Amino acid sequence: MTWYVQLQQANQILASREAEASRLRLARLAAGQVSRLGQRPPAGPTRRLAARVALIVGRNATRVAAALDAETVRAA
């Protein structure tokens, strides 16, 4: 098979799955089951800790970059 035929088959599979998903969504809405896509489950303690660590590392990296940039400006 050529890449074009494979691409067409993939597009057909995607289109059929999207149509099925749309049909299921409409059926749920008609049945009164509203999906809660905007709501996320609460973040666990491990996830919150990882987010804090990433925030601290990002802030420190920004400070180091600003300090190095200030030194470069002063030297020029």
Secondary structure, 3 states (H helix, E strand, C coil): CCHHHHHHHHHHHHHHHHHHHHHHHHHHHHHCCCCCCCCCCCCCHHHHHHHHHHHHHHHHHHHHHHHHHHHHHHHC
